Amino acid sequence: MKAIEVQTRIFNLKDIFEVEINPQKISIYELKFAVRNTAKNNPIYFIPVQLSIPVETEVDVNNFGRWLFGVKGFAGHWQTFLVAENKAIIRLPEVQEAINLIEESLKCLKKQGIIKYYIR
């Protein structure tokens, strides 16, 4: 599969999703990990990427999931802002693959009764 070129750092992230967690299933602090682990079942996560500016990290930022969620030494492009005890806003770059990957992961978590989510 051919690598897609992505900007190494995108600063203008947008509020894309509002998520309400089921506190009996996970804590709000586990949201990113739950979404990331679910996203690893989606082929979008593994699309190879070529960064616009190379970075040196312990783990290569060589696929879309690592670029989006981050690795040690690279923060990634996912941000979570708590807006209430069990609610958060997910901020993402306006990159369609990122939005699709996260939405598909949120759908899976919703089916499991772990979260409810809304597109902003």
N, C-alpha and C positions, 0 to 999 in steps of 0.2 A: 504494500500500500504506500502511495506517495505521501510524503510529509506535507502538512500545511504550514505555512509561515504565520507565526503569531507574534504580536508585539511582546517583548520581554516584560514590560511593565505597562499596565493600563491604569490610569489614575481616576478616570471619570466613570466609576461604577454606578449602577442604577439600582434602585429598590425594585426588585422583580417579584419576589414572593413574600407573603406574610404567612408564618407558620405558627400553629398552636399545637403544642405537644400534649400527649397524654402522660401526665406525671406518674401514673402507675406503671408505665412501660419504660420510659427513659427520662433523664433529666434534660433540661434545656442545654446543658453544657455538653451533652452527648450527641446533639443534633448533627453537627458537622460530620462526626465519625459514622453515624448511622447512614447519612446520605452518601458519604464517600464509599462506604462498604457496599451499599446497594448499587451505586454507580459502577462499581467494578464488574457488575454483571452485564453491562451495556457496552457494545462495541465502540461507541463514541469515546469512551474512557481511554481506549488503547490506540486511537488515531495518532500516528507519529506526528510530532511537531518539530519545526525548525524555529528557534528563537531569533528575533531580529538582532539581538545583541547577546552573544553567548554569556553564560554565567558558570561559575565554578562552584559546585556543591558536592556534598558527599554522595548524593543520589542524583543521577542524571535526570534533568527535566527534559525527557525525550518523548513523552506522550501527553495527550490532551488532559487526562485526569491529573497528572502531576503538575501540569501548568496551571490548572484551575484550582486544585485543592492545596498545592504547595508540597514541598519536601523540606527536610532539614537544610536550612541555609537559603531557602527561597519561599517567600510567604504565600505565593499563589495569588489567585484573584477572587477568592470567596471571602466575603465579610458577613458576619452575623451581628446584628444589633438587637439587644434585648429591649422590648418595649413594654413588657409586663412580666409577671412571674413565670408564666408558661407560654409567652408569645415572643416571637423574634421576626425581624425583617432580614431577608437574605439579599445582599447586594452582590451583583455580578456585572461583568463586562457585557455590553450589548453585542455579544457574539452568539449567533443562533445555535451553534453546537453546544455552548455552555448552558443556554436556557433550556434546550431540549434535554440535555443530559440530566440536569437538576430536576426538571419537571417529571421526567420518567421515573426518577428515583423517588421523588415525593409521592407520586401515584402509588408506587409499590408500598411505601411506608403507610400511606393512607389505607390501603387495602388490609394491612395488618393491624389497623386500629392504633397505630403509634402516633400519628399526627393528623391534623386537618391543615389544608393549605389553601391560599387564595392568591390569584395573580393580581398584582397591584396595577 
